[in-house]
Amino acid sequence: MTIKFTLLMCIYEKENPDYLRQCLESIDKQTHLPDEIVIVKDGPLTDELENILANHQFPPKQQHPINVNIIALPENVTLGPARAAGVEVANHEWIAIMDCDDICRPDRFEKQLRMIKDNPELGLIGGQIAEFIDDPGCTEATRAVPTDYTAILRFVKIRSPFNHMTVMFRREAVRSAGNYHLFPWFEDYDLWTRMISNGTICANHPDVLVDARVGNDTYSRRRGLKYIRSEWKMQKQLKALGFINFVGFARNVMLRIPVRLLPGKCLQHAYRKFTRT
């Protein structure tokens, strides 16, 4: 069984051109290349970013070029709506997500496709990530997520059970769950809960599939009143979908919301200590 898939990426004007170049090069090195690449330009880009996209040549797949489809949105709509637009134009049953400042391990897609072939009931699959600052060979921390469906159902009650930059999903499973929504900071968690509630079977590969770039503000910017409002909305959704009851809602709110008022450095330390290894 041959599984064709689309790789979906979103780019906006504040992306670092060097990081984008390194990301694209990591795609070139894949042992199994995508059949299609959809790049959503989330609003106008800088000239340097445009030049990188215009001049990058992806290697041919099985003696024919990869179809590259670039979608230009007239204004910045943020990640949720931008990814939703990419899902709608993708041509293949499976879609892989990639953030444009991260680096895929060379066998990422090969490992995920093998797992999909061995488990045809799957509709959503992710994997582990290793976080780095400057050198992808120097891991700062890892974010481990559960691998089997039962463990994912337990994990989703407390935190997002997938590393977003590693996921592959069936296009129709996403569309039937309502696609990505506008939900700042929680676009992925929101979608996973709706997909699982809709009956999508999911899993995570046990291996690290992506080296994820982090900066000094990666954790510390997840704070403040706007983030708290989105956090509150996410907890209400978990309760509405039946993942948690009132006791679980109260527990999550008491554990998660107060830390959003901590100073940036303290919040970063809390993330590293309790959610990373």
VOGUSE-833673 format. One line per 8 residues: number of its first residue (from 1); their letters; for each residue y, z, x of N, C-alpha, C. Coordinates in Angstrom, 1 decimal, decimal comma, always signed. Example, Ala and Ser with C-alpha at 12.3 -4.5 7.8 and 13.67 -1.06 7.14 Angstrom:
2
1) AS) -5,7:+7,8:+13,2:-4,5:+7,8:+12,3:-3,3:+7,8:+13,2; -2,2:+7,1:+12,8:-1,1:+7,1:+13,7:+0,0:+7,9:+12,9 .
This chain:
277
1) MTIKFTLL) -1,2:+0,0:+0,8:+0,0:+0,0:+0,0:+1,2:+0,0:+0,9; +2,1:-1,0:+0,7:+3,3:-1,1:+1,5:+4,5:-0,5:+0,6; +5,2:+0,5:+1,2:+6,3:+1,1:+0,5:+7,6:+0,6:+1,1; +8,4:-0,1:+0,3:+9,7:-0,5:+0,7:+10,7:+0,5:+0,4; +11,7:+0,7:+1,2:+12,7:+1,7:+0,9:+14,1:+1,3:+1,4; +15,0:+1,9:+0,7:+16,5:+1,8:+1,1:+17,0:+3,0:+1,8; +17,7:+2,8:+2,8:+18,4:+3,9:+3,5:+19,9:+3,9:+3,0; +20,3:+5,1:+2,4:+21,6:+5,3:+1,9:+22,5:+6,2:+2,7 .
9) MCIYEKEN) +23,6:+5,7:+3,1:+24,6:+6,5:+3,9:+26,0:+6,3:+3,2; +26,8:+7,4:+3,3:+28,1:+7,4:+2,8:+29,1:+7,8:+4,0; +30,2:+7,1:+4,0:+31,1:+7,3:+5,1:+32,5:+7,4:+4,6; +33,3:+8,3:+5,1:+34,7:+8,4:+4,7:+35,6:+8,4:+5,9; +36,9:+8,4:+5,8:+37,8:+8,1:+6,9:+37,9:+9,1:+8,0; +37,5:+10,4:+7,7:+37,5:+11,4:+8,7:+36,3:+11,6:+9,6; +35,3:+10,6:+9,4:+34,1:+10,7:+10,2:+34,5:+10,4:+11,7; +33,8:+11,0:+12,6:+34,0:+10,7:+14,0:+33,3:+9,4:+14,4 .
17) PDYLRQCL) +34,0:+8,5:+14,9:+33,4:+7,2:+15,3:+32,2:+7,3:+16,3; +32,3:+8,2:+17,2:+31,2:+8,3:+18,2:+29,9:+8,9:+17,5; +30,1:+9,8:+16,6:+29,0:+10,4:+15,8:+28,3:+9,3:+15,0; +29,2:+8,4:+14,4:+28,6:+7,4:+13,5:+27,8:+6,4:+14,4; +28,3:+6,1:+15,6:+27,6:+5,2:+16,5:+26,2:+5,8:+16,9; +26,2:+7,0:+17,2:+25,0:+7,7:+17,6:+24,0:+7,7:+16,4; +24,5:+7,9:+15,2:+23,7:+7,9:+14,0:+23,0:+6,6:+13,8; +23,8:+5,5:+13,9:+23,3:+4,2:+13,7:+22,2:+3,8:+14,8 .
25) ESIDKQTH) +22,5:+4,2:+16,0:+21,5:+4,0:+17,1:+20,2:+4,7:+16,8; +20,3:+5,9:+16,2:+19,0:+6,6:+15,9:+18,2:+5,9:+14,9; +18,9:+5,1:+14,0:+18,2:+4,3:+13,0:+17,5:+3,2:+13,7; +18,2:+2,6:+14,6:+17,6:+1,4:+15,4:+16,3:+1,8:+16,0; +16,1:+3,1:+16,5:+15,0:+3,5:+17,2:+13,8:+3,9:+16,4; +13,9:+3,8:+15,1:+12,9:+4,2:+14,2:+11,6:+3,4:+14,4; +10,4:+4,1:+14,4:+9,2:+3,4:+14,5:+8,8:+2,6:+13,2; +9,5:+3,0:+12,1:+9,4:+2,2:+10,8:+10,8:+2,1:+10,3 .
33) LPDEIVIV) +11,3:+0,9:+10,3:+12,7:+0,6:+9,9:+12,8:+0,5:+8,4; +13,9:+0,8:+7,8:+14,1:+0,6:+6,4:+14,2:-0,9:+6,0; +13,9:-1,2:+4,8:+13,9:-2,6:+4,3:+15,4:-3,0:+3,9; +16,1:-2,0:+3,5:+17,5:-2,2:+3,1:+18,3:-1,0:+3,5; +19,6:-1,3:+3,9:+20,5:-0,2:+4,2:+21,7:-0,4:+3,3; +22,0:+0,6:+2,5:+23,2:+0,7:+1,7:+24,2:+1,6:+2,3; +25,4:+1,1:+2,6:+26,4:+2,0:+3,2:+27,6:+2,0:+2,2; +27,9:+3,2:+1,7:+29,0:+3,3:+0,7:+30,2:+3,8:+1,5 .
41) KDGPLTDE) +31,3:+3,0:+1,5:+32,6:+3,4:+2,1:+33,3:+4,2:+1,1; +33,4:+5,5:+1,3:+34,0:+6,4:+0,3:+35,5:+6,4:+0,5; +36,2:+5,3:+0,0:+37,6:+5,1:+0,2:+37,8:+4,3:+1,5; +39,1:+4,0:+1,8:+39,4:+3,2:+3,0:+39,1:+4,0:+4,3; +38,6:+3,2:+5,3:+38,2:+3,8:+6,5:+39,2:+3,4:+7,6; +39,1:+4,1:+8,8:+39,9:+3,8:+9,9:+39,5:+2,5:+10,5; +40,3:+1,8:+11,3:+40,0:+0,6:+11,9:+38,8:+0,8:+12,9; +38,7:+1,9:+13,5:+37,6:+2,1:+14,5:+36,3:+2,2:+13,7 .
49) LENILANH) +36,3:+2,9:+12,6:+35,0:+3,0:+11,8:+34,6:+1,7:+11,3; +35,6:+0,9:+10,8:+35,4:-0,4:+10,3:+34,8:-1,3:+11,4; +35,3:-1,2:+12,6:+34,8:-2,0:+13,7:+33,3:-1,7:+14,0; +33,0:-0,4:+14,0:+31,6:+0,0:+14,3:+30,7:-0,6:+13,2; +31,0:-0,5:+12,0:+30,2:-1,1:+10,9:+30,1:-2,6:+11,0; +31,2:-3,3:+11,3:+31,2:-4,7:+11,4:+30,4:-5,3:+12,6; +30,4:-4,5:+13,7:+29,8:-5,0:+14,9:+28,3:-4,5:+15,1; +27,9:-3,5:+14,4:+26,6:-3,0:+14,7:+25,5:-3,9:+14,1 .
57) QFPPKQQH) +24,5:-4,3:+14,9:+23,4:-5,1:+14,5:+22,1:-4,3:+14,5; +21,6:-4,2:+13,3:+20,3:-3,5:+13,1:+19,2:-4,4:+13,6; +18,2:-3,8:+14,2:+17,1:-4,7:+14,7:+16,3:-5,3:+13,5; +15,7:-6,5:+13,7:+15,0:-7,1:+12,6:+13,7:-6,3:+12,3; +13,3:-6,4:+11,1:+12,1:-5,7:+10,6:+11,1:-6,8:+10,3; +10,0:-6,7:+11,0:+8,9:-7,7:+10,7:+9,4:-9,1:+10,8; +10,2:-9,4:+11,8:+10,6:-10,8:+12,1:+11,7:-11,3:+11,1; +12,2:-10,4:+10,2:+13,3:-10,9:+9,4:+14,4:-9,8:+9,3 .
65) PINVNIIA) +15,7:-10,1:+9,1:+16,7:-9,2:+9,2:+16,6:-8,1:+8,1; +17,1:-6,9:+8,3:+17,3:-5,9:+7,3:+18,5:-6,3:+6,4; +18,3:-6,1:+5,1:+19,4:-6,4:+4,2:+20,4:-5,2:+4,3; +21,6:-5,5:+4,7:+22,6:-4,5:+4,7:+23,7:-4,7:+3,6; +23,8:-3,8:+2,8:+24,7:-3,9:+1,6:+25,8:-2,8:+1,8; +27,1:-3,3:+2,0:+28,2:-2,3:+2,2:+29,0:-2,3:+0,9; +29,1:-1,1:+0,3:+29,9:-1,0:-1,0:+31,2:-0,3:-0,6; +32,3:-0,9:-1,0:+33,6:-0,3:-0,7:+34,2:+0,3:-1,9 .
73) LPENVTLG) +34,4:+1,6:-2,0:+35,0:+2,2:-3,1:+36,5:+2,2:-2,8; +37,4:+2,0:-3,8:+38,8:+1,9:-3,6:+39,5:+3,2:-3,2; +38,9:+4,3:-3,5:+39,4:+5,6:-3,2:+38,3:+6,6:-2,9; +38,7:+7,7:-2,2:+37,7:+8,7:-1,9:+37,3:+9,5:-3,1; +36,0:+9,4:-3,5:+35,5:+10,1:-4,7:+34,6:+11,3:-4,3; +34,4:+11,6:-3,1:+33,6:+12,7:-2,5:+32,1:+12,3:-2,7; +31,2:+13,1:-2,0:+29,9:+12,7:-1,8:+29,0:+12,5:-3,0; +29,2:+13,4:-4,0:+28,3:+13,2:-5,2:+28,5:+11,9:-5,9 .
81) PARAAGVE) +29,7:+11,5:-6,3:+29,9:+10,2:-6,9:+29,6:+9,0:-6,0; +29,9:+9,2:-4,7:+29,7:+8,1:-3,7:+28,2:+7,8:-3,6; +27,4:+8,9:-3,5:+25,9:+8,7:-3,4:+25,4:+8,1:-4,7; +25,9:+8,6:-5,8:+25,5:+8,0:-7,1:+25,7:+6,5:-7,2; +26,8:+6,1:-6,6:+27,1:+4,6:-6,6:+26,1:+3,9:-5,7; +25,7:+4,5:-4,6:+24,7:+3,9:-3,7:+23,3:+3,8:-4,4; +22,9:+4,9:-5,1:+21,7:+4,9:-5,8:+21,6:+3,7:-6,8; +22,7:+3,5:-7,5:+22,7:+2,5:-8,5:+22,5:+1,1:-8,0 .
89) VANHEWIA) +22,9:+0,8:-6,7:+22,8:-0,6:-6,2:+21,6:-0,7:-5,3; +20,9:+0,4:-5,0:+19,7:+0,2:-4,2:+18,6:-0,6:-4,8; +17,9:-1,4:-4,0:+17,0:-2,4:-4,6:+15,5:-2,0:-4,5; +15,2:-0,8:-3,9:+13,8:-0,4:-3,7:+13,5:+0,9:-4,4; +12,2:+1,1:-4,6:+11,7:+2,2:-5,3:+12,1:+3,5:-4,7; +12,0:+3,5:-3,3:+12,3:+4,8:-2,6:+13,6:+4,6:-1,9; +14,4:+5,8:-1,8:+15,6:+5,8:-1,2:+15,6:+7,0:-0,2; +16,0:+6,7:+1,1:+16,2:+7,8:+2,1:+17,6:+8,1:+2,3 .
97) IMDCDDIC) +18,0:+9,4:+2,4:+19,3:+9,8:+2,6:+19,6:+10,1:+4,1; +20,7:+9,7:+4,6:+21,1:+9,9:+6,0:+22,6:+10,3:+6,1; +22,9:+11,4:+6,7:+24,3:+11,7:+7,0:+24,8:+11,0:+8,2; +26,0:+10,5:+8,2:+26,4:+9,6:+9,3:+26,9:+10,4:+10,6; +26,7:+11,7:+10,7:+26,9:+12,4:+11,9:+25,7:+13,0:+12,5; +24,5:+12,8:+11,8:+23,3:+13,3:+12,3:+22,4:+12,3:+13,0; +21,3:+12,8:+13,6:+20,4:+11,9:+14,3:+19,0:+12,0:+13,8; +18,4:+10,9:+13,4:+17,0:+10,9:+13,0:+16,1:+10,9:+14,2 .
105) RPDRFEKQ) +15,0:+11,7:+14,1:+14,0:+11,7:+15,1:+13,3:+10,3:+14,9; +12,8:+9,7:+16,0:+12,3:+8,3:+16,0:+11,2:+8,1:+14,9; +10,4:+9,1:+14,6:+9,3:+8,9:+13,7:+9,6:+9,5:+12,3; +10,8:+9,7:+12,0:+11,1:+10,3:+10,7:+10,5:+9,6:+9,6; +10,9:+8,3:+9,4:+10,5:+7,5:+8,3:+9,0:+7,2:+8,3; +8,4:+7,1:+9,5:+7,0:+6,8:+9,6:+6,2:+8,0:+9,0; +6,6:+9,2:+9,4:+6,0:+10,5:+8,9:+6,1:+10,6:+7,4; +7,3:+10,4:+6,9:+7,5:+10,6:+5,5:+6,8:+9,6:+4,7 .
113) LRMIKDNP) +6,8:+8,3:+5,1:+6,0:+7,3:+4,4:+4,5:+7,5:+4,4; +4,0:+8,1:+5,5:+2,6:+8,4:+5,5:+2,3:+9,5:+4,5; +3,2:+10,5:+4,4:+3,0:+11,6:+3,5:+3,1:+11,1:+2,0; +3,9:+10,2:+1,8:+4,1:+9,6:+0,4:+2,8:+8,8:+0,1; +2,3:+8,0:+1,0:+1,0:+7,3:+0,7:-0,1:+8,2:+0,4; -0,2:+9,3:+1,2:-1,3:+10,3:+1,0:-1,1:+11,1:-0,3; +0,1:+11,2:-0,8:+0,4:+12,0:-2,0:+1,2:+11,1:-3,0; +0,6:+10,2:-3,7:+1,3:+9,2:-4,6:+2,0:+9,9:-5,7 .
121) ELGLIGGQ) +1,7:+11,2:-6,0:+2,4:+11,8:-7,2:+3,8:+12,3:-6,8; +4,1:+12,3:-5,5:+5,4:+12,8:-5,1:+6,6:+11,9:-5,6; +7,7:+12,6:-5,9:+8,9:+11,9:-6,2:+10,1:+12,3:-5,4; +9,9:+13,3:-4,5:+11,0:+13,8:-3,7:+10,3:+14,5:-2,5; +10,8:+14,1:-1,3:+10,2:+14,7:-0,1:+11,3:+14,9:+1,0; +11,3:+16,0:+1,7:+12,2:+16,3:+2,7:+11,5:+16,7:+4,0; +12,2:+17,4:+4,8:+11,6:+17,9:+6,1:+12,5:+18,9:+6,7; +12,1:+19,3:+7,9:+12,9:+20,4:+8,6:+14,0:+19,8:+9,5 .
129) IAEFIDDP) +15,0:+20,6:+9,8:+16,0:+20,1:+10,7:+16,2:+21,1:+11,9; +16,7:+20,5:+13,0:+17,1:+21,3:+14,1:+18,6:+21,1:+14,3; +19,4:+22,1:+14,3:+20,9:+22,0:+14,4:+21,3:+22,0:+15,8; +22,3:+21,2:+16,1:+22,9:+21,1:+17,5:+24,4:+21,0:+17,4; +25,1:+21,3:+18,5:+26,5:+21,1:+18,5:+27,0:+19,9:+19,3; +26,6:+19,7:+20,5:+27,0:+18,5:+21,3:+25,8:+17,7:+21,7; +24,7:+18,3:+22,2:+23,6:+17,6:+22,7:+22,4:+17,8:+21,8; +21,9:+16,8:+21,1:+20,7:+16,9:+20,2:+19,5:+17,5:+20,9 .
137) GCTEATRA) +19,5:+17,5:+22,2:+18,3:+18,1:+22,9:+18,5:+19,6:+23,1; +19,6:+20,1:+22,7:+19,8:+21,6:+22,8:+20,0:+22,2:+21,4; +18,9:+22,7:+20,8:+18,9:+23,2:+19,5:+19,5:+24,5:+19,4; +20,5:+24,7:+18,5:+21,2:+26,0:+18,3:+20,4:+26,8:+17,3; +19,8:+26,2:+16,3:+19,1:+26,9:+15,2:+18,3:+25,9:+14,5; +17,3:+26,3:+13,7:+16,6:+25,5:+12,8:+16,7:+26,0:+11,4; +16,6:+25,1:+10,4:+16,6:+25,5:+9,0:+15,2:+25,1:+8,5; +14,4:+26,0:+8,3:+13,0:+25,8:+7,8:+13,0:+25,9:+6,3 .
145) VPTDYTAI) +12,4:+24,9:+5,6:+12,2:+24,9:+4,2:+10,7:+24,9:+3,8; +10,3:+25,4:+2,7:+8,9:+25,4:+2,3:+8,3:+24,0:+2,2; +7,0:+23,9:+2,5:+6,4:+22,6:+2,5:+5,7:+22,2:+1,2; +5,1:+23,2:+0,5:+4,3:+22,8:-0,7:+5,1:+23,1:-2,0; +4,6:+22,5:-3,0:+5,4:+22,5:-4,3:+5,5:+23,9:-4,9; +4,5:+24,7:-4,8:+4,5:+26,1:-5,3:+5,6:+26,9:-4,6; +5,6:+26,8:-3,3:+6,6:+27,5:-2,5:+8,0:+27,1:-2,8; +8,1:+25,7:-3,0:+9,5:+25,2:-3,3:+10,0:+25,8:-4,6 .
153) LRFVKIRS) +9,1:+25,9:-5,6:+9,5:+26,4:-6,9:+10,0:+27,9:-6,8; +9,4:+28,6:-5,8:+9,9:+30,0:-5,6:+11,2:+30,0:-4,9; +11,3:+29,1:-3,9:+12,5:+29,0:-3,0:+13,8:+28,6:-3,8; +13,6:+27,6:-4,7:+14,7:+27,0:-5,4:+15,5:+28,1:-6,2; +14,8:+29,2:-6,5:+15,5:+30,2:-7,3:+16,6:+30,9:-6,5; +16,5:+30,8:-5,2:+17,5:+31,5:-4,4:+18,4:+30,6:-3,5; +17,8:+29,6:-3,0:+18,5:+28,6:-2,1:+18,0:+27,2:-2,3; +18,7:+26,3:-1,8:+18,3:+24,9:-1,9:+17,0:+24,7:-1,1 .
161) PFNHMTVM) +16,0:+24,1:-1,6:+14,7:+24,0:-0,9:+14,5:+22,8:-0,1; +15,6:+22,0:+0,1:+15,6:+20,8:+0,9:+16,8:+20,7:+1,8; +16,5:+20,1:+3,0:+17,6:+19,8:+3,9:+18,0:+18,4:+3,5; +19,2:+18,2:+2,9:+19,6:+17,0:+2,2:+19,5:+15,8:+3,1; +19,9:+15,9:+4,4:+19,9:+14,8:+5,3:+18,5:+14,3:+5,7; +17,5:+14,9:+5,2:+16,1:+14,5:+5,4:+15,4:+13,9:+4,3; +16,0:+13,9:+3,1:+15,2:+13,6:+1,9:+15,0:+12,1:+1,7; +13,8:+11,8:+1,0:+13,5:+10,5:+0,4:+13,1:+10,8:-1,0 .
169) FRREAVRS) +13,6:+10,0:-1,9:+13,2:+10,2:-3,3:+13,0:+8,9:-4,0; +12,3:+8,9:-5,1:+12,1:+7,8:-6,0:+13,4:+7,5:-6,8; +13,9:+6,3:-6,7:+15,1:+6,0:-7,4:+15,1:+6,3:-8,9; +14,1:+6,0:-9,6:+14,0:+6,3:-11,0:+13,9:+7,8:-11,3; +13,3:+8,6:-10,4:+13,3:+10,0:-10,6:+14,7:+10,6:-10,5; +15,5:+10,1:-9,7:+16,9:+10,5:-9,6:+17,7:+10,1:-10,8; +17,6:+8,8:-11,1:+18,3:+8,3:-12,3:+17,9:+8,9:-13,6; +16,7:+9,2:-13,8:+16,2:+9,8:-15,0:+16,7:+11,3:-15,1 .
177) AGNYHLFP) +17,0:+11,9:-14,0:+17,6:+13,3:-13,9:+19,1:+13,3:-14,0; +19,7:+12,1:-14,1:+21,1:+12,0:-14,2:+21,9:+11,7:-13,0; +21,2:+11,3:-11,9:+21,8:+10,9:-10,7:+22,7:+12,1:-10,1; +23,3:+11,8:-9,0:+24,2:+12,8:-8,4:+25,5:+13,0:-9,3; +25,9:+14,2:-9,3:+27,1:+14,6:-10,0:+28,3:+15,0:-9,1; +29,5:+15,1:-9,6:+30,6:+15,6:-8,9:+30,4:+17,2:-8,9; +30,0:+17,8:-7,8:+29,7:+19,2:-7,8:+30,0:+19,6:-6,3; +31,2:+19,9:-5,9:+31,6:+20,1:-4,5:+30,7:+21,2:-3,9 .
185) WFEDYDLW) +30,2:+20,9:-2,7:+29,3:+21,7:-1,9:+27,9:+21,8:-2,4; +27,6:+21,5:-3,6:+26,3:+21,7:-4,2:+25,7:+20,5:-4,8; +26,2:+19,3:-4,4:+25,7:+18,0:-5,0:+24,2:+17,9:-4,9; +23,6:+18,3:-3,7:+22,2:+18,2:-3,5:+21,4:+19,2:-4,3; +21,8:+20,5:-4,2:+21,1:+21,6:-4,9:+21,1:+21,3:-6,4; +22,2:+20,9:-6,9:+22,3:+20,5:-8,3:+21,3:+19,5:-8,7; +21,2:+18,4:-7,9:+20,3:+17,3:-8,2:+18,9:+17,8:-8,1; +18,5:+18,5:-7,1:+17,1:+19,0:-6,9:+16,7:+19,8:-8,2 .
193) TRMISNGT) +17,5:+20,7:-8,6:+17,1:+21,5:-9,8:+16,9:+20,7:-11,0; +17,8:+19,7:-11,2:+17,6:+18,8:-12,4:+16,3:+17,9:-12,2; +16,0:+17,5:-11,0:+14,8:+16,7:-10,8:+13,6:+17,5:-11,0; +13,5:+18,7:-10,5:+12,4:+19,6:-10,6:+12,2:+19,9:-12,1; +13,3:+20,3:-12,8:+13,2:+20,6:-14,2:+12,7:+19,4:-15,0; +13,0:+18,2:-14,5:+12,6:+17,0:-15,2:+11,1:+16,6:-14,9; +10,4:+17,4:-14,1:+9,0:+17,2:-13,8:+8,7:+16,5:-12,5; +9,7:+16,3:-11,6:+9,5:+15,6:-10,3:+8,6:+16,5:-9,4 .
201) ICANHPDV) +7,6:+16,0:-8,9:+6,7:+16,7:-7,9:+7,3:+16,5:-6,5; +7,4:+17,5:-5,7:+8,1:+17,4:-4,5:+7,4:+18,2:-3,4; +7,8:+17,9:-2,1:+7,2:+18,6:-1,0:+8,2:+18,4:+0,2; +7,9:+19,1:+1,3:+8,6:+18,9:+2,6:+7,6:+18,7:+3,7; +8,0:+17,8:+4,6:+7,2:+17,6:+5,8:+7,3:+18,8:+6,7; +6,3:+19,3:+7,3:+6,4:+20,5:+8,2:+7,2:+20,2:+9,5; +7,4:+19,0:+9,9:+8,0:+18,7:+11,2:+9,5:+18,6:+11,1; +10,2:+18,8:+12,2:+11,6:+18,5:+12,3:+11,8:+17,0:+12,2 .
209) LVDARVGN) +12,6:+16,5:+11,3:+12,8:+15,0:+11,1:+14,2:+14,6:+11,5; +15,1:+15,5:+11,5:+16,5:+15,1:+11,8:+17,1:+16,2:+12,6; +17,9:+15,8:+13,6:+18,8:+16,7:+14,4:+20,1:+16,7:+13,7; +20,5:+17,8:+13,1:+21,7:+17,9:+12,3:+22,9:+18,5:+13,1; +24,0:+17,8:+13,1:+25,1:+18,2:+13,9:+25,9:+19,3:+13,2; +26,2:+20,3:+13,9:+27,0:+21,4:+13,3:+28,2:+21,7:+14,2; +29,3:+22,1:+13,7:+30,5:+22,5:+14,4:+30,7:+24,0:+14,2; +31,8:+24,5:+14,9:+32,1:+25,9:+14,8:+32,5:+26,3:+13,4 .
217) DTYSRRRG) +32,9:+25,3:+12,6:+33,4:+25,6:+11,2:+32,4:+25,2:+10,1; +31,2:+24,8:+10,5:+30,2:+24,3:+9,6:+29,9:+25,4:+8,5; +29,7:+26,6:+9,0:+29,3:+27,7:+8,1:+30,6:+28,4:+7,5; +31,6:+28,5:+8,4:+32,8:+29,3:+8,0:+33,6:+28,7:+6,9; +33,5:+27,3:+6,8:+34,3:+26,7:+5,7:+33,6:+26,8:+4,3; +32,4:+27,4:+4,3:+31,8:+27,7:+3,0:+32,2:+29,0:+2,4; +33,5:+29,1:+2,2:+34,1:+30,3:+1,8:+35,3:+30,0:+0,9; +35,9:+31,1:+0,3:+37,1:+30,9:-0,5:+36,8:+30,8:-2,0 .
225) LKYIRSEW) +37,9:+30,8:-2,7:+37,7:+30,8:-4,2:+37,1:+29,5:-4,8; +37,5:+28,3:-4,2:+36,9:+27,1:-4,7:+35,4:+27,1:-4,5; +34,9:+27,6:-3,3:+33,5:+27,6:-3,1:+32,8:+28,6:-4,0; +33,5:+29,7:-4,3:+32,9:+30,7:-5,2:+32,8:+30,2:-6,6; +33,7:+29,4:-7,0:+33,6:+28,8:-8,4:+32,4:+27,8:-8,5; +32,2:+27,1:-7,4:+31,0:+26,2:-7,4:+29,7:+27,0:-7,3; +29,7:+28,0:-6,5:+28,6:+28,9:-6,4:+28,2:+29,5:-7,8; +29,2:+30,0:-8,5:+29,0:+30,6:-9,8:+28,5:+29,6:-10,8 .
233) KMQKQLKA) +29,0:+28,4:-10,7:+28,5:+27,3:-11,6:+27,1:+26,9:-11,3; +26,7:+27,0:-10,0:+25,3:+26,7:-9,6:+24,4:+27,7:-10,1; +24,8:+29,0:-10,0:+23,9:+30,1:-10,5:+23,7:+30,0:-12,1; +24,8:+29,6:-12,8:+24,7:+29,4:-14,2:+23,7:+28,3:-14,5; +23,7:+27,2:-13,7:+22,8:+26,1:-13,9:+21,4:+26,5:-13,7; +21,1:+27,3:-12,7:+19,8:+27,8:-12,4:+19,2:+28,6:-13,6; +20,1:+29,4:-14,2:+19,7:+30,2:-15,4:+19,5:+29,3:-16,6; +20,4:+28,3:-16,8:+20,3:+27,4:-17,9:+19,0:+26,6:-17,9 .
241) LGFINFVG) +18,6:+26,2:-16,7:+17,4:+25,4:-16,5:+16,1:+26,2:-16,5; +16,2:+27,5:-16,5:+15,1:+28,4:-16,6:+14,5:+28,8:-15,3; +15,2:+28,5:-14,2:+14,6:+28,9:-12,9:+14,8:+30,4:-12,7; +15,8:+31,0:-13,2:+16,0:+32,4:-13,1:+16,4:+33,0:-14,4; +16,2:+34,3:-14,6:+16,6:+35,0:-15,8:+17,9:+35,8:-15,5; +18,3:+36,6:-16,4:+19,6:+37,3:-16,2:+19,5:+38,2:-15,0; +18,4:+38,8:-14,7:+18,2:+39,7:-13,6:+18,3:+38,9:-12,3; +17,7:+37,7:-12,3:+17,8:+36,8:-11,1:+19,2:+36,3:-10,9 .
249) FARNVMLR) +19,9:+36,0:-12,0:+21,3:+35,6:-11,9:+22,2:+36,7:-11,3; +22,0:+37,9:-11,8:+22,8:+39,0:-11,3:+22,5:+39,3:-9,8; +21,2:+39,2:-9,4:+20,8:+39,4:-8,0:+21,5:+38,3:-7,1; +21,4:+37,1:-7,5:+21,9:+36,0:-6,7:+23,5:+36,1:-6,6; +24,1:+36,4:-7,7:+25,6:+36,6:-7,7:+26,0:+37,7:-6,7; +25,3:+38,8:-6,8:+25,6:+39,9:-5,9:+25,4:+39,7:-4,5; +24,3:+38,9:-4,2:+24,0:+38,6:-2,8:+24,8:+37,5:-2,2; +25,2:+36,5:-3,0:+25,8:+35,3:-2,5:+27,3:+35,2:-2,6 .
257) IPVRLLPG) +27,8:+35,7:-3,6:+29,3:+35,5:-3,8:+30,1:+36,4:-2,9; +29,8:+37,7:-2,8:+30,7:+38,5:-1,9:+30,8:+38,0:-0,5; +29,8:+37,4:+0,1:+29,9:+36,9:+1,5:+30,9:+35,8:+1,6; +31,2:+35,1:+0,5:+32,2:+34,0:+0,6:+33,6:+34,5:+0,8; +33,8:+35,8:+0,7:+35,1:+36,4:+1,0:+35,2:+37,0:+2,4; +34,1:+36,8:+3,2:+34,1:+37,3:+4,6:+35,0:+36,4:+5,4; +35,5:+37,0:+6,5:+36,2:+36,1:+7,5:+35,2:+35,0:+8,0; +35,7:+33,9:+8,5:+34,9:+32,8:+8,9:+33,8:+33,1:+9,9 .
265) KCLQHAYR) +34,1:+33,9:+11,0:+33,2:+34,2:+12,0:+32,1:+35,1:+11,5; +32,4:+36,0:+10,6:+31,4:+36,9:+10,0:+30,5:+36,1:+9,1; +31,0:+35,2:+8,3:+30,1:+34,3:+7,5:+29,2:+33,5:+8,3; +29,7:+32,9:+9,4:+28,9:+32,2:+10,3:+27,7:+33,0:+10,9; +28,0:+34,3:+11,3:+27,0:+35,2:+11,8:+26,0:+35,4:+10,7; +26,4:+35,6:+9,5:+25,5:+35,9:+8,4:+24,5:+34,7:+8,1; +25,1:+33,5:+8,2:+24,2:+32,3:+8,0:+23,2:+32,2:+9,1; +23,6:+32,4:+10,3:+22,7:+32,3:+11,5:+21,6:+33,4:+11,4 .
273) KFTRT) +22,0:+34,6:+11,0:+21,0:+35,7:+11,0:+20,0:+35,6:+9,9; +20,5:+35,2:+8,7:+19,6:+35,3:+7,5:+19,1:+34,0:+7,0; +19,6:+32,8:+7,4:+19,1:+31,6:+6,8:+18,7:+30,6:+7,9; +18,7:+31,0:+9,2:+18,3:+30,1:+10,3:+17,4:+30,9:+11,2; +16,6:+30,1:+12,0:+15,8:+30,7:+13,0:+16,1:+30,1:+14,3 .
